[in-house]
């Protein structure tokens, strides 16, 4: 129970704003319970309906959740404070970042000269050369490219797509475990999360079917290198998911293909499955540089028109300086070779860690991407135990809703020889944990 912070206000808006200030300033921590509606109403001298309205607004905005008899509590990742990972302690090997190895990122060379123009780029927001390169990129996977647009990164795009399509309180199906920033974003936009289980081939048909029948208005998923498990659609899984989604043509399907390589082989995607309402978002930050906040988007005409209409009223267009930089990168064969070298190295490093863990009887998954997902019984014990041995890994709680506990290990800078040492330390930590908790 939160007893140190006194909620103020005489209107529902004022009460909600007071709770939000408490959360933003750290006076109300994740998991802290808010007073019952009637008690707070008596304390503030307002009607129970006023407090109930305030709590409803806070729930819709992702600041609090209701746990039945457990009452209303501050959300684990309130929308005013996204769940940022803790800073890496000095002297530890950082395997928690989810970031690429800088050795496989090209040097960014923005245009040497960019002359000012009269007015804005709202009338012609996209550079034709980048549109052509983007269409070719999507077309390699059979994704229809009749409609193409740009955004400032995947989350920027997903937020806009959901905001123009849904209303507060609508439900969105997301992967569980899934991308932690997306798990923060959806409730921050005022939508309800419906977790959908993931296996080695991506979201499972059974879980997706249940979510669709429960009335979700949108589905957000990854067709390959899913974060944090590395799952990718098989052709059979994609077809099964597409068949389910065609029964609900009004549901918007957003594919976050964030981990696609510039020269990667074709992969089955829902964007090529003939859905009525869909968008596929592709970014380059994992392959070309984390500071390149750009996304290419394909989708149906209605979805992209709504996206572009909202963007026109806000940021207007993606910087043409950034677009020209991307044209240079995406058309450079040496950059494509560097990206391919990175793909090869990440595959070797993932495989080395999974094999090393397996030699100690520790199961792990990571068929693609930059991470390995290791199921454990006690996340805190493993994270803290590895910390004492010089490793910094991510607790799985950041990435899951109801999925079982695990830890995520980023392998991008983990050389195979170091993977052997990490696996031995991991086994030692599990042995210590088993002795502590009695098996």
C-alpha positions, -999 to +999 in steps of 0.1 A: +000+000+000+013+035-009+011+054+024+037+082+019+021+099-011-011+119-006-033+119-036-049+153-042-078+166-063-115+174-064-122+163-099-115+131-118-089+149-139-072+164-109-071+131-091-056+113-122-031+141-126-020+138-089-015+100-093+005+106-125+028+132-108+034+106-080+044+080-105+065+103-126+084+116-095+089+081-081+067+087-051+044+059-063+064+029-074+054+000-097+032-024-077+022+002-051-016+000-043-039+030-046-065+035-020-099+018-025-123+040-044-147+047-014-118+054+010-101+079-013-135+095-021-141+100+017-106+114+022-110+139-007-146+148-001-158+137-035-182+111-048-170+075-054-179+080-090-154+108-094-126+086-081-137+056-102-136+078-133-101+089-124-090+053-119-106+044-153-086+071-171-054+060-154-060+024-165-067+034-201-035+054-202-014+025-188-005+040-155-023+015-133-039-019-135-067-035-116-061-069-100-096-079-089-096-082-051-060-070-051-073-036-060-058-009-082-020-008-084+007+012-103+016-007-135+049-025-137+059-003-166+038+029-162+034+050-193+052+080-178+083+059-172+092+032-197+110+002-183+146+013-191+172-013-184+195-005-155+230+009-162+257-017-167+279-018-136+316-010-142+337-040-151+310-062-164+306-077-199+274-062-213+252-090-227+219-073-220+217-044-246+202-061-276+224-039-297+246-048-328+283-052-328+298-018-340+324-038-360+296-047-385+280-013-388+291+010-417+304+045-412+276+070-417+282+096-443+255+122-444+254+144-475+284+168-475+262+196-485+225+202-482+212+235-495+181+251-480+149+252-499+119+275-498+090+260-477+087+225-465+087+189-479+051+181-470+041+181-507+068+156-516+078+139-483+097+109-498+128+109-520+121+089-551+154+070-550+147+058-515+112+048-524+126+026-552+152+010-529+125+004-503+101-012-528+129-036-540+137-045-504+101-055-497+096-072-530+123-097-524+100-113-498+069-111-520+054-082-500+031-060-522+047-026-528+018-007-543+018+015-512+050+026-495+057+052-469+083+062-443+084+068-405+109+076-378+115+041-367+093+010-360+078+022-327+070+056-341+052+039-370+034+014-348+022+040-324+008+061-353-009+031-369-026+020-337-036+056-327-054+063-360-071+029-361-081+022-324-099+039-296-089+040-259-097+007-243-094-014-275-074-046-272-042-053-291-026-088-294+011-088-288+038-115-285+045-130-250+074-129-245+079-099-267+097-066-274+097-047-241+093-013-256+062-024-274+048-039-242+052-004-227+039+015-257+006-003-261-008+006-226+008+040-228-015+047-259-045+037-238-050+002-253-053-032-235-027-058-241-038-094-249-007-116-247-002-142-274+021-172-268+052-177-289+070-209-299+099-217-323+078-207-353+064-174-339+030-166-325+009-198-320-023-203-339-042-214-308-032-183-289-039-160-318-073-176-324-083-170-288-072-134-290-092-128-322-123-144-307-118-122-276-122-091-298-087-077-304-087-048-329-050-052-339-022-077-339+015-068-337+040-095-344+074-103-358+078-126-388+115-134-381+142-130-354+115-124-328+126-105-298+136-121-274+133-157-286+146-156-321+115-173-335+107-170-372+076-180-392+078-212-412+058-213-444+032-236-428+029-214-397+025-182-418-003-199-439-021-211-407-020-176-392-031-160-424-061-183-426-071-173-391-067-136-398-088-137-429-118-147-407-114-113-390-108-089-419-114-058-398-084-066-376-053-046-384-022-068-386+012-050-381+044-070-388+075-055-371+102-070-394+129-050-375+156-076-379+156-081-416+190-079-433+197-059-464+207-091-483+188-117-463+170-145-481+133-144-485+112-153-455+074-160-453+055-130-440+019-121-434+024-090-456+025-114-486-006-133-475-033-111-490-048-097-458-073-069-460-058-046-433-021-049-428+012-031-426+048-043-425+074-021-409+111-025-416+139-007-399+177-004-404+190+004-369+201-031-362+220-035-395+231+000-404+233+020-372+212+026-341+211+064-348+192+059-381+157+064-369+139+055-401+114+028-411+101+018-445+064+007-445+042-012-469+005-018-464-030-016-477-041+018-490-065+027-462-040+019-435-011+038-450-034+068-459-044+071-423-008+068-412+003+095-436-026+118-428-016+118-391+021+122-399+013+152-421-002+169-391+027+161-368+063+156-379+052+161-416+080+140-432+111+121-425+142+143-427+155+144-463+190+145-450+184+112-433+168+098-465+198+108-487+221+091-462+200+059-465+201+061-503+238+060-501+240+031-476+213+010-492+229+012-527+264+005-516+276-031-523+303-028-496+277-020-470+257-051-480+288-072-477+294-058-442+259-066-432+262-101-445+294-106-425+275-095-394+247-120-401+273-148-404+291-137-372+258-134-352+248-169-363+282-183-352+279-166-318+243-177-312+251-212-321+283-213-300+264-201-269+234-225-274+258-254-279+279-244-249+249-241-226+236-274-240+268-292-230+258-283-194+223-295-199+209-260-201+182-255-228+182-223-248+165-209-279+178-184-305+173-196-341+179-162-355+186-126-345+209-112-319+198-128-287+195-161-269+165-168-246+173-191-217+144-204-195+152-204-158+134-209-126+146-177-108+155-148-130+169-127-101+192-155-089+206-160-123+211-123-132+227-116-098+248-148-099+262-140-133+269-105-122+292-118-095+311-137-122+315-106-145+285-110-168+255-086-172+224-103-188+188-091-190+161-105-167+132-119-187+106-099-167+112-070-190+100-090-220+071-111-208+036-108-194+025-144-184+052-164-202+075-184-179+107-168-165+139-166-185+169-144-192+179-128-224+215-128-235+227-106-264+254-125-284+265-098-308+298-092-291+302-126-274+330-145-291+327-183-292+356-188-268+339-165-243+306-184-248+322-215-233+332-196-202+298-180-199+281-213-201+303-228-174+295-198-152+258-201-160+259-238-149+277-228-117+250-202-109+222-227-115+241-251-092+243-225-065+207-216-069+196-253-067+216-257-034+200-225-020+164-234-029+167-271-023+164-284-058 
